[in-house]
Amino acid sequence: MAESRLELRAVSKTYGNGGQSVEVLHEVSLTAAAGTVTALLGRSGCGKTTLLNLAGAMDFPTSGEVLIDGRATASLSESELTALRRKRVGFVFQFFQLLPTLTVIENVELPLLLSGTRNSLETAGDRLRWVGLEDKAAAMPYQLSGGQMQRVAIARALVNSPDLLIADEPTGNLDTASGDQVLALILQAASRFGATVLIATHSVEAAAIAGTRVMLRDGRVQSIERR
């Protein structure tokens, strides 16, 4: 089996609420190698988004460990975490989260500017061509369809060629045709860019592109299916 890029070891997450604690994840363990797609499935509230946040180092487990290339995210310094999030992790969200005051090309270029990458405009243009939207470079987000906005979001997420692509309900607001386009791009992110892709989804079509499907129930792993 390929070496794991992402590993969760008995990860639990508890939140405090008015003196009471709520355990959202309980001893979840999974591994994912480079170039693979893993889908997280389960009802709303089962812990999918929390797991994504832990995997992307946006949050940290109450117990257990999240490791990226063998390093526990909780052991990283603030500067190391900032570099990790900016350069090695790409995020795609259900509601796109494009900045409305920036053009399409500026939205895609932004992560490169934040990380101080050279030739940022050229790289951003290359990613826009890859998602088939180079003709929309000067457009504003409000001028795009939902499917186009999500494709721009994918171009932005992959502009740094990240090791991890984290996608939270990436087709949740799209029609079938647009959703199929987005899923094809996400699958290519693994095959072309070698990203480790982690998707949280309710969509049967989205789950179908994954080589590994993890069913969550009440914060616990109910089953893991690999094909």
N, C-alpha and C positions, 0 to 999 in steps of 0.2 A: 504494500500500500504506500502511496506517495506520502512524503513527510507533511505533517499538518502545518498550515500557515496560521490557522485560527484554532484555538483549543479552549473549551470551557470545562473546568474541572470542578464538579460538584458545586456549581454556582447557585447561591441563594441570594435573594434580595428582599429586604424588609423595609417598609416605610412606616414612620411614626405618624399618628393622626390623633391629636387631642388626648395624648396620654395612652392611646392604644396603638399597637403595632399590627401591621397587615403584611403578611408574607406573600409577595407577588410571584416569586420564583422559588422553587424548592429543589435544591441539589440537582440542577440541570447539568448534564455532561454531553458534549458533542465535539466533533473535530471536523475540520474542512480543509482540504488541500487547495493549492493554487490551481486555477483553471476549472473549478467545480462550482456548481450551483446547488444551494441548499434552500429548500422552502420550509418556512415555519407556518404550520396550519393550526387552526383551532378557533373557538368562538372569541368574540370580543371580550377583553378582560382576562384572557388566559395567560397573558404575560409575553406576547409576541414582541410588542414595541419595547418593553423593558429589556428583553433579551437583545434586541438590536442595539439599544443604547449602550448596553454593557459591551457588546462585541465591538462597537465603534469607539470605545473609550470616552463616550459622552457621560457615562456614569460608571460606578464601580460596585462590585458585589459586596454584600454584607458579610458573606463568607464564601469560601472557594476562590478560584482564580480564573481570570481571563488572560490567556497568553497569545501574543502575536509573534510569530517566529521565535517562540520559546521564552519571550520576556513577558512577565506579568505586568499588565497595564497599571495596576495599583502601585507598582514600584517605580514608575517613571516620574521624573521631575516635571514641573510645570512647563518648562521650555521643551522638554522631550515630548510631552503630551501635545503641545501646540503644533510641533513639527509633525507628529504622527497624524493628527487630525487634518492638517493642511495638505500634506504630501502623500500620505499612504492610505487614507480612507476617503472614499467618495460616498456621498449620501444622495438618495433620490426619495422624494416624499410624495404622498398622495396629492397634495395641493400645490405641487411644483416649487413654490417658494422662490420664484424669480423676483429680482428687485425691479419694481415697476418703473423707476426713474432711469434705468439703464437700458441701452439697446441690447438686442440679442447677443451680439458679439461681445459687448462689454460684460454681460452676465457670465458668459462662458470664460472670458479672460480673467475675471476677478480672482479666482483661486491662485492663478499664476502670479498676479501682481502682489497678492498677499504673501506669497512664499518667495518673492524676489527672483522669479525665473526669467531668464533671458528669452528673447524672441517670443514673448507671450502672445502677441497678436497673431503671428504666423501659426503657432500651435493651436490657438483657439479657432482660427479659420479651418485648420485641418480637421478638428473635431466636428465643426459644423458641417463640413463636407461629408464626413462619415455618416452623420445622421440625416443627410439629404436636405439641409436647410441653409446652404451657403447663400441662397438668394434672399434670405430673411435677415442677413447680418445687421442691417441698419434699421430693422423694424423694432418697435416697442412691444413688450409682452402682451399688452391688451389687443394688439393687432393680430395675434395668433390664435389658432384653435387650441382646444385642450390637448389634443394629441401632439400638436407642434410644440406647445409649451413643455410637455413632458420630454420630448426628444431634445429640446434645448437643455432641460435639466440633466438629462443623461450625458450630453456633451460636456456640460459643466462638471459633472461628477467624475468624468473620466479624463478631464483635461490634464491632470497631473499623472496619468497612468497609474492610478492607485493600486495597491496590493489588495485592498478590500473594497467591495462595492456593497453598500448597505441600502436596501430598497424596502420602504414601508408602504405597502399597498400601492405599488406603482401604476396599476391599471384601474384603481378603484373609481376614478372619475372619468373614465374613457369609454367610448363606444367600442364595439367588438373589433372593428377594423383598425382603429388607432391603438387599441390594446395589443393587438397582434403585432403591429409594427414595433411597439415598445418592447414587447417580450423578445422579439427577434434581436433587437439591439442589445438587450441585457444578456442574452445567450452568447452573442458575439463578444461581449465584454469579457466573458470567461475564455472563449476560444481564441480570440485575436489578441487581447491585452493580457491574458493570463491572470485576470482578477479572480479572487475568491469571492463569490457572490452569495449573499445571504438575503433572502426575500421573505417578508411577512405578507401573507395574502389570504384572502377568502376565495380567490378565483381558482376554479378547476383548471382553466387554461394556463394560468401562471404556474401552478403547481406542476403541471405536466412537463415543463421545461427543465425541472430540477432532477438531478441525479440522486439526491437524497431528500426525503420528505420527513420532517419531524412533526409529529402530532403532539400538541400541548393541550393539557386539560388542567384547569385550576393551578397553573404554575408548575406543573410537573410534566415530564416527558411520558406520554402515554405509549408511543411507539416510534420507531425509526425504520423507515423503509428505504432501501437502496436498490438501484437498478443499474 
